[in-house]
Amino acid sequence: MEKKKMLKVVSSAMALTMLLAGCSSASNNSKGSKAAVEFKTAVDNGGNALSGQQLKIGITSADPLTGMFNPVFFLQTTDNDVMKYTMTGAFPTDDANRLKQDDKDAPVMLHVDREKKEVTLTIHKDLKWSNGEDVKADDIVATYELMGNPKYTENVRYSDEYEVIEGMKDYHDGKAKNISGVVKKDDKTVVLKYTEIKPALLWGNGFIGEFLNKAQVEAASKDFTKFAEADLNKKPLSYGPYYLDKVVNGESVLAKANPYFYKKDEVKIPEIQFKTVSPAQASAVLKNGDVDLMDSLTTGIWDGTKDAKNGTILGESDYYVSYVGFKLGKFNKEKGEVEVDPNAKAADKRVRQAFGYAVDWDQINEKVYKGLRFTPTGSGFYPPIVKMFYSQEGEKYTKNVEKAKKLLDEAGLKDTDGDGLREDKNGKKLTFNFAIRNTGQDFDQTLADTFVKSWKDVGLDVKLTDGKLMSPKDWSQRTQADDPGIDIFQGAWGLGSDPNPGGLVSKTSPLNLQRYTTEELEKSLTAMGSSDMFDDAKLKEAYQKFDKQFREEAAWLPFSWQQSMTWVNKRVKTFDLAKLKTGEQRIYKLELTADAPAKN
């Protein structure tokens, strides 16, 4: 037993030594960023297409599907992994992820009248539910009324973003019987009236991007204590290319082609079989030819499948950023806003910047994450997939020990007692408590040790909060509660399609875990969301200004951008990630060239 313990300790120490070995005092170029491992974004496997084949899609998950198959109110992303392929999406998007306007071929055409502050939704004349009934304006109205229904108290989708719709707040507060700003013009047309029209509307703010069947909504709304069990969620009607035919114990779902789909002649895949695949078994499942497609691949799945001959792993940057943040204040719940503490341990931004220059971020991303992640530039909010605002010339943190030491000297943090660790500007002992999670990965402790060692090398005394890694639940509760035992924390956010970061960093956001803001940052956030930002040139200028400002303040240090990875079996004739996002390619249009997925 003692021998095993010793080996474990040595292994951890060796991992840290190997990670830090080769870390230079001035790392890679400070401008631009890309992953060490790069992927193709499209594959053409060739072959002759067969007809009538069932497409098999794997869903990466250690847990069963919860079975709430509702494209608006789903609670788990794994359930949405089924819905995103069966419901076609009422509104197509452009390459900036914005809703397309005036697209007559769309299931629902969107027209924005900025002067009238109105949005007109026109349902395609041939759009039908999977029971053969027409999709009508009443269905759209019912969906908006469900979103704002005051009796639906467990609705996690409702937010004040929807209160830019006239009458929505009164309806949600129980003061009105309907939403005055959601008006049925005729059976195929709905007019939405807004108090203001902002660019964020085209990224889905205050707007519902998918619709539900009125009759199913009414049935589900009779008893919200049994809402999850209603047909609206278990057997939803679909106006998309597929409807759900059979669900087996949360492990698999069979979707069949919707015979009433308005583009049914374009549907080449008659059935889709979805099945959950645990990350531990995923590599074997993919190599055995059990599935054709699977996204959300983890580092471990990639490692176990990267050399397989029966398929290709495609990848692109993801809507994701991890970071190291500083606790710089508290959130006043009564006022509903952040209060910055001028006496926080890292209140001087030179200290925060020094933390950034002390670490070789590139080295960590390459070694710990096997080159699948890469160091963000700027604020970290705009990875390459956010094409409109990503800057190829953006600056990133690179290791520069001398610069870090100089910044700390300038901030008045000096080693006054000769122990190699810096005291505060008053000569008192200064220790930063670091909250980092135990995510279940074998590199968690090595990652934490690497940060602590890097900061110690420039004289910063950093210790893990409570002397150990934290459980994700504990980390979440304590960072949100502004636990005084946390001065620094390592976190991550999945970024939404709306590129405005106000929900994570604004003065009024409880998710601003850094508890930091400035007048200039608030001005920039207001400008970015203003109604005169419909000009793309102005919008880009405003976003890039904020990007530089937020980086300069260093309330957080961008740590990693990651790549999303998708497995494509060889029997799928062609697959293109970019075209899939813009709608040029659809799952229902895929062609299969064999009776079953290829085996390795």
C-alpha positions as CSV (number, residue, x, y, z in Angstrom):
1,M,0.0,0.0,0.0
2,E,2.8,2.4,0.9
3,K,4.5,1.6,-2.4
4,K,1.4,2.5,-4.4
5,K,1.0,5.8,-2.5
6,M,4.6,6.7,-3.2
7,L,4.2,5.9,-6.9
8,K,1.1,8.1,-7.1
9,V,3.0,11.1,-5.5
10,V,6.0,10.6,-7.8
11,S,3.7,10.4,-10.8
12,S,2.0,13.7,-9.9
13,A,5.3,15.4,-9.3
14,M,6.7,14.1,-12.5
15,A,3.7,15.3,-14.5
16,L,4.2,18.8,-13.0
17,T,7.9,18.7,-13.8
18,M,7.3,17.5,-17.4
19,L,4.7,20.2,-17.9
20,L,6.9,23.0,-16.6
21,A,9.9,21.7,-18.5
22,G,10.5,23.8,-21.6
23,C,8.4,26.7,-20.3
24,S,10.3,29.7,-21.5
25,S,10.5,33.2,-20.0
26,A,9.1,34.6,-23.2
27,S,6.7,32.1,-24.8
28,N,5.1,32.1,-28.2
29,N,4.0,35.2,-30.1
30,S,1.7,37.3,-28.0
31,K,-0.6,37.9,-31.0
32,G,-3.0,35.5,-32.6
33,S,-3.8,32.0,-31.4
34,K,-4.5,28.5,-32.8
35,A,-4.6,25.0,-31.4
36,A,-1.6,22.7,-31.8
37,V,-4.0,20.0,-33.1
38,E,-6.0,21.3,-36.1
39,F,-8.9,19.6,-37.7
40,K,-10.6,19.5,-41.1
41,T,-14.1,21.0,-41.0
42,A,-15.5,19.0,-43.9
43,V,-15.0,15.5,-45.3
44,D,-15.9,13.9,-48.7
45,N,-15.9,10.1,-48.4
46,G,-17.2,9.5,-51.9
47,G,-19.2,6.4,-52.9
48,N,-22.6,5.8,-54.3
49,A,-25.6,6.8,-52.3
50,L,-28.1,4.1,-51.2
51,S,-31.8,4.8,-50.4
52,G,-33.8,3.9,-47.3
53,Q,-30.9,3.6,-44.9
54,Q,-31.3,4.5,-41.2
55,L,-28.9,7.2,-39.9
56,K,-27.4,6.4,-36.5
57,I,-26.5,9.3,-34.2
58,G,-24.6,8.9,-30.9
59,I,-25.2,11.4,-28.0
60,T,-22.3,11.7,-25.7
61,S,-23.6,11.3,-22.2
62,A,-22.9,9.3,-19.1
63,D,-26.6,9.7,-18.0
64,P,-29.9,8.7,-19.7
65,L,-31.9,11.2,-21.7
66,T,-34.4,13.0,-19.3
67,G,-37.0,12.8,-22.1
68,M,-38.2,16.4,-22.1
69,F,-38.2,16.7,-25.9
70,N,-39.3,20.3,-26.0
71,P,-37.4,22.6,-28.4
72,V,-38.1,25.7,-26.3
73,F,-38.2,24.5,-22.7
74,F,-35.8,21.5,-22.7
75,L,-33.7,21.2,-19.5
76,Q,-30.8,19.1,-20.7
77,T,-28.6,19.6,-23.7
78,T,-28.7,15.9,-24.5
79,D,-32.5,16.1,-25.0
80,N,-31.9,19.1,-27.3
81,D,-29.4,16.9,-29.2
82,V,-32.4,15.0,-30.4
83,M,-34.6,18.0,-31.0
84,K,-32.1,20.0,-33.1
85,Y,-32.1,17.4,-35.8
86,T,-35.9,16.6,-35.7
87,M,-37.2,20.2,-35.6
88,T,-35.7,22.0,-38.5
89,G,-35.5,25.5,-36.9
90,A,-38.2,28.0,-37.7
91,F,-35.6,30.7,-38.7
92,P,-32.4,30.2,-40.7
93,T,-29.3,32.1,-39.6
94,D,-26.4,33.8,-41.4
95,D,-22.7,33.1,-40.8
96,A,-22.7,35.5,-37.9
97,N,-25.4,33.4,-36.3
98,R,-28.1,36.1,-36.7
99,L,-31.6,35.4,-37.8
100,K,-32.1,36.0,-41.5
101,Q,-34.7,38.5,-42.5
102,D,-37.3,38.3,-45.3
103,D,-36.4,34.7,-46.3
104,K,-39.5,33.6,-48.1
105,D,-38.3,30.0,-48.1
106,A,-38.0,29.8,-44.3
107,P,-40.5,27.9,-42.3
108,V,-41.4,31.2,-40.7
109,M,-40.4,34.4,-42.5
110,L,-39.1,37.2,-40.3
111,H,-39.5,40.9,-41.1
112,V,-38.2,43.7,-38.8
113,D,-39.6,47.2,-39.0
114,R,-37.4,49.3,-36.8
115,E,-39.4,52.5,-37.2
116,K,-42.6,50.9,-36.0
117,K,-40.7,48.7,-33.5
118,E,-42.5,45.7,-34.9
119,V,-41.5,42.2,-36.1
120,T,-43.8,40.4,-38.5
121,L,-43.8,36.6,-38.5
122,T,-45.3,34.9,-41.6
123,I,-45.7,31.2,-41.6
124,H,-44.9,29.3,-44.8
125,K,-48.1,28.4,-46.6
126,D,-47.1,24.7,-46.7
127,L,-45.9,24.3,-43.1
128,K,-47.8,21.5,-41.3
129,W,-47.5,19.6,-38.1
130,S,-46.7,15.9,-38.2
131,N,-50.4,15.2,-37.7
132,G,-51.2,16.9,-40.9
133,E,-52.7,20.1,-39.5
134,D,-51.5,23.5,-40.6
135,V,-49.1,25.5,-38.4
136,K,-51.1,28.6,-37.6
137,A,-50.6,32.0,-35.9
138,D,-52.4,30.6,-32.8
139,D,-49.5,28.2,-32.3
140,I,-47.0,31.1,-32.2
141,V,-49.2,33.1,-29.8
142,A,-49.6,30.1,-27.6
143,T,-45.8,29.6,-27.4
144,Y,-45.3,33.2,-26.3
145,E,-48.1,32.9,-23.8
146,L,-46.5,29.7,-22.3
147,M,-43.1,31.5,-22.1
148,G,-44.7,34.3,-20.0
149,N,-47.3,32.2,-18.1
150,P,-47.2,33.3,-14.5
151,K,-48.3,29.8,-13.4
152,Y,-45.3,28.2,-15.0
153,T,-43.1,29.0,-12.0
154,E,-40.4,26.4,-12.9
155,N,-39.8,28.0,-16.3
156,V,-36.0,28.6,-16.4
157,R,-36.2,30.1,-19.9
158,Y,-38.2,33.3,-19.0
159,S,-36.1,36.4,-18.3
160,D,-36.5,40.1,-18.5
161,E,-35.2,39.9,-22.0
162,Y,-38.7,39.1,-23.1
163,E,-40.1,42.2,-21.4
164,V,-39.1,44.3,-24.4
165,I,-42.3,42.8,-25.9
166,E,-45.2,45.2,-25.1
167,G,-47.4,43.8,-22.3
168,M,-45.2,40.8,-21.6
169,K,-44.3,41.9,-18.0
170,D,-48.0,42.6,-17.2
171,Y,-48.9,39.2,-18.5
172,H,-46.1,37.5,-16.6
173,D,-47.1,39.4,-13.4
174,G,-50.7,38.2,-13.8
175,K,-52.0,41.7,-14.5
176,A,-53.2,40.9,-18.0
177,K,-55.1,38.0,-19.7
178,N,-52.9,38.2,-22.8
179,I,-49.8,39.8,-24.2
180,S,-50.7,43.0,-25.9
181,G,-47.6,43.0,-28.0
182,V,-48.2,39.5,-29.5
183,V,-50.9,40.1,-32.1
184,K,-52.5,37.6,-34.5
185,K,-53.0,39.4,-37.8
186,D,-54.5,36.4,-39.6
187,D,-54.1,32.6,-39.6
188,K,-50.6,32.8,-41.0
189,T,-49.3,36.1,-39.6
190,V,-48.3,37.3,-36.1
191,V,-47.0,40.8,-35.3
192,L,-44.7,41.3,-32.3
193,K,-44.6,44.8,-30.9
194,Y,-41.5,45.9,-29.0
195,T,-40.7,48.8,-26.7
196,E,-37.4,49.0,-28.5
197,I,-35.6,47.1,-31.3
198,K,-32.0,46.3,-30.7
199,P,-29.4,44.3,-32.7
200,A,-29.6,41.6,-30.0
201,L,-33.0,40.7,-31.3
202,L,-31.4,39.1,-34.3
203,W,-29.4,36.9,-32.0
204,G,-32.6,35.8,-30.3
205,N,-32.9,38.2,-27.3
206,G,-36.6,38.6,-26.5
207,F,-37.4,36.3,-29.3
208,I,-38.5,32.6,-29.5
209,G,-36.8,30.7,-32.3
210,E,-39.1,27.6,-32.3
211,F,-42.8,27.1,-31.9
212,L,-45.1,24.6,-30.2
213,N,-48.5,23.2,-31.0
214,K,-51.4,25.2,-29.5
215,A,-53.5,22.2,-28.5
216,Q,-50.5,20.5,-26.8
217,V,-49.6,23.7,-25.0
218,E,-53.1,24.1,-23.7
219,A,-53.2,20.5,-22.5
220,A,-49.8,20.8,-20.8
221,S,-50.8,24.1,-19.1
222,K,-53.8,22.6,-17.2
223,D,-51.5,21.2,-14.5
224,F,-47.9,22.5,-14.3
225,T,-47.1,19.9,-11.6
226,K,-47.3,17.3,-14.4
227,F,-45.8,19.5,-17.1
228,A,-42.8,17.3,-17.8
229,E,-45.0,14.3,-18.5
230,A,-47.3,16.1,-21.0
231,D,-47.4,15.1,-24.7
232,L,-45.9,18.5,-25.4
233,N,-42.7,17.2,-24.0
234,K,-42.9,13.4,-24.4
235,K,-44.6,13.2,-27.8
236,P,-44.3,16.6,-29.3
237,L,-45.8,17.4,-32.7
238,S,-43.2,18.5,-35.2
239,Y,-43.2,20.8,-38.3
240,G,-39.6,19.7,-38.9
241,P,-38.3,16.9,-41.1
242,Y,-38.8,14.3,-38.4
243,Y,-41.1,13.4,-35.5
244,L,-40.3,11.2,-32.5
245,D,-41.8,7.8,-33.0
246,K,-40.3,5.7,-30.1
247,V,-38.3,6.3,-26.9
248,V,-36.7,3.5,-25.0
249,N,-35.8,4.0,-21.4
250,G,-34.0,7.3,-22.0
251,E,-31.3,5.3,-23.9
252,S,-32.5,5.7,-27.5
253,V,-35.0,7.5,-29.6
254,L,-36.3,6.6,-33.1
255,A,-37.3,9.5,-35.3
256,K,-39.2,9.0,-38.5
257,A,-39.6,11.3,-41.5
258,N,-42.5,13.7,-41.2
259,P,-44.8,12.9,-44.1
260,Y,-46.2,16.4,-44.0
261,F,-42.8,18.2,-43.9
262,Y,-43.0,21.2,-46.3
263,K,-39.8,20.0,-48.1
264,K,-40.4,16.3,-47.8
265,D,-39.0,15.7,-51.3
266,E,-35.6,16.8,-50.0
267,V,-35.5,14.2,-47.2
268,K,-33.1,11.4,-48.1
269,I,-32.9,9.8,-44.6
270,P,-36.2,8.1,-43.7
271,E,-35.2,7.3,-40.1
272,I,-32.7,8.5,-37.4
273,Q,-31.8,6.3,-34.4
274,F,-30.4,8.3,-31.5
275,K,-28.6,6.5,-28.7
276,T,-26.7,7.7,-25.7
277,V,-23.0,6.7,-25.5
278,S,-21.0,7.0,-22.3
279,P,-17.6,8.7,-22.7
280,A,-15.9,5.7,-21.3
281,Q,-17.3,3.4,-24.0
282,A,-17.4,6.0,-26.9
283,S,-14.1,5.1,-28.6
284,A,-15.1,1.4,-28.8
285,V,-18.6,2.3,-30.0
286,L,-17.2,4.6,-32.8
287,K,-14.6,2.0,-33.9
288,N,-17.1,-0.8,-33.8
289,G,-19.3,1.1,-36.3
290,D,-22.3,1.5,-34.0
291,V,-23.0,5.1,-35.0
292,D,-22.5,7.3,-38.0
293,L,-22.3,10.7,-36.3
294,M,-21.4,11.9,-32.8
295,D,-20.5,15.4,-31.6
296,S,-19.3,16.7,-28.2
297,L,-16.3,14.4,-28.3
298,T,-14.1,14.7,-25.2
299,T,-10.3,14.8,-25.1
300,G,-10.4,11.1,-24.0
301,I,-12.7,10.1,-26.9
302,W,-10.4,11.9,-29.3
303,D,-7.3,10.2,-27.9
304,G,-8.9,6.8,-28.3
305,T,-10.3,7.3,-31.7
306,K,-7.9,9.7,-33.5
307,D,-6.2,6.9,-35.4
308,A,-9.3,5.0,-36.4
309,K,-9.7,4.2,-40.1
310,N,-13.5,3.9,-40.3
311,G,-14.2,7.6,-39.9
312,T,-13.0,11.1,-39.5
313,I,-13.0,13.5,-36.6
314,L,-13.9,17.0,-37.8
315,G,-13.4,20.0,-35.5
316,E,-13.8,23.8,-35.2
317,S,-13.5,26.3,-32.4
318,D,-16.4,26.2,-29.9
319,Y,-18.6,28.8,-28.2
320,Y,-16.6,28.4,-25.0
321,V,-14.0,30.1,-22.8
322,S,-12.3,29.0,-19.6
323,Y,-10.6,31.6,-17.4
324,V,-8.9,32.5,-14.2
325,G,-11.0,35.1,-12.4
326,F,-10.3,37.4,-9.4
327,K,-12.8,38.2,-6.6
328,L,-12.9,42.0,-6.7
329,G,-16.1,42.8,-4.8
330,K,-19.5,41.5,-3.9
331,F,-23.0,41.3,-5.4
332,N,-25.5,43.4,-3.5
333,K,-28.7,41.4,-3.9
334,E,-30.9,44.2,-2.6
335,K,-29.6,46.7,-5.1
336,G,-29.2,44.0,-7.7
337,E,-25.7,45.1,-8.7
338,V,-22.0,44.6,-8.3
339,E,-20.1,46.5,-5.7
340,V,-16.4,46.7,-6.4
341,D,-14.1,46.4,-3.3
342,P,-11.2,48.9,-3.6
343,N,-9.4,46.9,-0.9
344,A,-9.6,43.5,-2.6
345,K,-6.3,41.6,-2.7
346,A,-6.0,42.0,-6.4
347,A,-7.6,45.4,-6.7
348,D,-4.6,46.8,-8.5
349,K,-4.9,45.7,-12.1
350,R,-1.1,45.5,-12.3
351,V,-1.3,42.6,-9.9
352,R,-3.9,40.9,-12.0
353,Q,-1.8,41.4,-15.1
354,A,1.2,40.0,-13.3
355,F,-0.7,36.8,-12.6
356,G,-1.3,36.5,-16.3
357,Y,2.3,37.0,-17.4
358,A,3.5,34.5,-14.8
359,V,1.8,31.5,-16.5
360,D,2.7,29.8,-19.8
361,W,-0.9,29.4,-21.0
362,D,0.2,27.9,-24.3
363,Q,2.2,25.2,-22.7
364,I,-0.7,24.2,-20.4
365,N,-3.2,24.0,-23.3
366,E,-0.8,22.0,-25.4
367,K,0.3,19.6,-22.7
368,V,-2.7,19.2,-20.4
369,Y,-5.3,19.4,-23.1
370,K,-3.2,17.5,-25.7
371,G,-3.2,20.5,-28.0
372,L,-7.0,20.5,-28.4
373,R,-7.4,23.8,-26.6
374,F,-5.6,27.0,-27.2
375,T,-5.0,30.3,-25.5
376,P,-7.6,33.0,-26.1
377,T,-6.9,36.5,-27.3
378,G,-8.4,39.7,-26.0
379,S,-11.2,39.3,-23.5
380,G,-11.7,35.6,-24.5
381,F,-15.3,36.3,-25.5
382,Y,-14.8,36.0,-29.2
383,P,-13.2,32.7,-30.3
384,P,-12.6,32.2,-34.1
385,I,-16.1,30.7,-34.6
386,V,-17.5,34.2,-33.7
387,K,-16.3,35.4,-37.1
388,M,-17.7,38.9,-37.0
389,F,-15.7,39.9,-33.8
390,Y,-12.8,37.5,-33.7
391,S,-9.5,39.4,-34.1
392,Q,-6.6,37.5,-35.6
393,E,-4.3,40.2,-34.3
394,G,-5.7,40.1,-30.8
395,E,-3.2,39.9,-27.9
396,K,-2.9,37.0,-25.5
397,Y,-1.1,36.4,-22.3
398,T,2.3,34.7,-22.8
399,K,4.8,33.9,-20.0
400,N,7.1,36.8,-19.2
401,V,8.5,36.4,-15.7
402,E,10.5,39.7,-15.7
403,K,7.4,41.6,-16.8
404,A,5.3,40.0,-14.1
405,K,7.9,40.9,-11.4
406,K,8.1,44.5,-12.6
407,L,4.4,44.9,-12.5
408,L,4.3,43.5,-8.9
409,D,7.1,45.8,-7.9
410,E,5.2,48.8,-9.3
411,A,2.1,47.8,-7.4
412,G,4.1,47.8,-4.2
413,L,4.1,44.0,-3.6
414,K,7.6,43.2,-2.5
415,D,9.4,40.5,-0.5
416,T,10.3,42.3,2.7
417,D,11.3,39.4,4.9
418,G,13.4,37.4,2.4
419,D,11.3,34.3,2.2
420,G,10.8,34.6,-1.6
421,L,7.2,35.5,-1.3
422,R,5.8,39.1,-1.6
423,E,4.0,41.0,1.1
424,D,1.3,43.5,0.4
425,K,2.1,47.2,0.0
426,N,1.9,47.7,3.7
427,G,4.4,44.9,4.4
428,K,1.9,42.4,5.6
429,K,1.8,38.8,4.6
430,L,-0.3,38.3,1.5
431,T,-1.9,34.9,0.5
432,F,-4.3,34.4,-2.4
433,N,-6.8,31.6,-1.9
434,F,-7.4,29.8,-5.2
435,A,-10.7,27.9,-6.0
436,I,-10.3,25.2,-8.7
437,R,-12.6,22.3,-9.3
438,N,-12.1,18.5,-9.3
439,T,-13.7,17.8,-12.6
440,G,-12.9,14.1,-12.5
441,Q,-10.0,14.4,-15.0
442,D,-6.7,12.8,-14.2
443,F,-4.9,16.1,-14.7
444,D,-6.9,18.2,-12.3
445,Q,-4.3,18.2,-9.5
446,T,-1.5,18.8,-11.9
447,L,-3.3,21.7,-13.4
448,A,-3.8,23.3,-10.0
449,D,-0.2,22.7,-9.0
450,T,1.1,24.2,-12.3
451,F,-0.8,27.5,-11.6
452,V,0.4,27.6,-8.0
453,K,4.0,26.9,-9.0
454,S,4.0,29.5,-11.8
455,W,2.7,32.2,-9.5
456,K,5.2,31.3,-6.7
457,D,8.0,31.7,-9.2
458,V,7.2,35.5,-9.3
459,G,6.8,35.7,-5.6
460,L,3.0,35.3,-5.3
461,D,1.8,33.1,-2.4
462,V,-1.2,31.1,-3.7
463,K,-2.8,28.3,-1.8
464,L,-5.8,26.1,-2.8
465,T,-9.0,27.1,-0.9
466,D,-9.3,24.7,2.0
467,G,-6.0,23.1,0.8
468,K,-7.7,20.9,-1.9
469,L,-9.6,20.8,-5.1
470,M,-13.3,21.7,-4.8
471,S,-16.3,19.7,-5.9
472,P,-18.1,21.4,-8.8
473,K,-21.2,22.0,-6.6
474,D,-19.2,23.5,-3.8
475,W,-17.3,25.7,-6.2
476,S,-20.4,27.0,-7.8
477,Q,-22.2,27.7,-4.5
478,R,-19.2,29.4,-2.9
479,T,-18.2,31.6,-5.9
480,Q,-21.7,32.8,-6.4
481,A,-22.0,33.5,-2.6
482,D,-18.8,35.6,-2.7
483,D,-17.1,33.3,-0.1
484,P,-14.3,35.4,1.6
485,G,-12.1,32.2,1.4
486,I,-11.9,32.7,-2.4
487,D,-9.6,35.3,-3.9
488,I,-9.0,33.7,-7.3
489,F,-11.0,31.0,-9.1
490,Q,-10.8,29.0,-12.3
491,G,-14.1,28.8,-14.2
492,A,-15.5,28.4,-17.7
493,W,-18.6,29.5,-19.6
494,G,-20.3,28.1,-22.6
495,L,-21.0,31.2,-24.8
496,G,-24.4,31.7,-26.3
497,S,-25.2,32.7,-29.9
498,D,-25.6,36.3,-28.8
499,P,-22.1,37.7,-28.7
500,N,-23.0,40.5,-26.2
501,P,-21.2,39.5,-23.0
502,G,-23.4,41.7,-20.7
503,G,-25.0,38.7,-19.1
504,L,-21.6,37.6,-17.7
505,V,-19.9,40.9,-16.9
506,S,-22.4,43.7,-16.6
507,K,-22.9,45.6,-13.3
508,T,-26.4,44.0,-12.8
509,S,-25.5,40.4,-13.7
510,P,-25.3,37.9,-10.8
511,L,-23.1,35.8,-13.1
512,N,-20.4,38.5,-13.0
513,L,-18.5,36.3,-10.6
514,Q,-15.5,38.6,-10.6
515,R,-17.8,41.3,-9.1
516,Y,-16.0,43.9,-11.2
517,T,-17.1,46.7,-13.4
518,T,-16.0,50.3,-14.4
519,E,-17.9,53.2,-15.9
520,E,-16.1,52.8,-19.1
521,L,-17.0,49.1,-19.4
522,E,-20.6,49.9,-18.7
523,K,-20.7,52.6,-21.3
524,S,-19.2,50.2,-23.8
525,L,-21.8,47.5,-23.0
526,T,-24.6,50.0,-23.4
527,A,-23.2,51.2,-26.7
528,M,-22.9,47.6,-28.0
529,G,-26.6,46.9,-27.3
530,S,-28.0,50.2,-28.5
531,S,-30.5,50.5,-31.4
532,D,-28.1,52.4,-33.6
533,M,-25.8,49.4,-33.9
534,F,-27.6,47.8,-36.9
535,D,-24.7,49.0,-39.0
536,D,-22.2,46.1,-39.0
537,A,-19.1,48.4,-39.2
538,K,-20.2,50.3,-36.1
539,L,-21.1,47.1,-34.4
540,K,-17.8,45.5,-35.0
541,E,-15.9,48.7,-33.9
542,A,-17.9,48.8,-30.6
543,Y,-17.4,45.1,-29.9
544,Q,-13.6,45.2,-30.6
545,K,-13.3,48.3,-28.4
546,F,-14.9,46.4,-25.5
547,D,-12.7,43.4,-26.2
548,K,-9.6,45.4,-25.7
549,Q,-11.0,47.3,-22.6
550,F,-11.9,44.1,-20.8
551,R,-8.5,42.6,-21.5
552,E,-6.8,45.7,-20.2
553,E,-8.8,45.5,-16.9
554,A,-7.8,41.9,-16.4
555,A,-10.8,41.1,-14.2
556,W,-10.3,37.6,-15.6
557,L,-7.4,36.0,-17.4
558,P,-8.6,34.1,-20.5
559,F,-7.2,30.5,-20.2
560,S,-8.6,28.3,-23.0
561,W,-10.7,28.2,-26.1
562,Q,-11.6,24.7,-27.0
563,Q,-12.5,22.9,-30.2
564,S,-15.8,21.1,-30.7
565,M,-15.2,17.7,-32.3
566,T,-17.6,15.6,-34.5
567,W,-17.1,12.0,-35.5
568,V,-18.2,11.2,-39.1
569,N,-18.3,7.5,-40.2
570,K,-17.0,6.6,-43.6
571,R,-20.5,5.6,-44.9
572,V,-21.6,9.2,-44.7
573,K,-20.9,10.5,-48.2
574,T,-20.1,14.2,-47.3
575,F,-20.3,16.3,-44.2
576,D,-19.5,20.0,-43.7
577,L,-19.6,21.7,-40.3
578,A,-19.8,25.2,-41.7
579,K,-22.7,24.4,-44.1
580,L,-24.5,22.6,-41.3
581,K,-24.6,25.8,-39.2
582,T,-25.8,28.0,-42.0
583,G,-28.4,25.5,-43.2
584,E,-26.8,24.9,-46.6
585,Q,-26.4,21.3,-45.4
586,R,-29.2,19.5,-43.5
587,I,-29.1,16.2,-41.6
588,Y,-32.1,15.0,-43.6
589,K,-30.2,15.6,-46.9
590,L,-27.2,13.4,-46.0
591,E,-26.4,10.4,-48.2
592,L,-25.3,7.0,-46.9
593,T,-23.2,4.7,-49.0
594,A,-23.5,1.3,-47.2
595,D,-26.1,-0.7,-45.3
596,A,-24.4,-0.1,-42.0
597,P,-21.7,2.1,-40.5
598,A,-18.1,1.1,-41.4
599,K,-16.1,-0.8,-38.7
600,N,-12.5,-0.1,-37.9
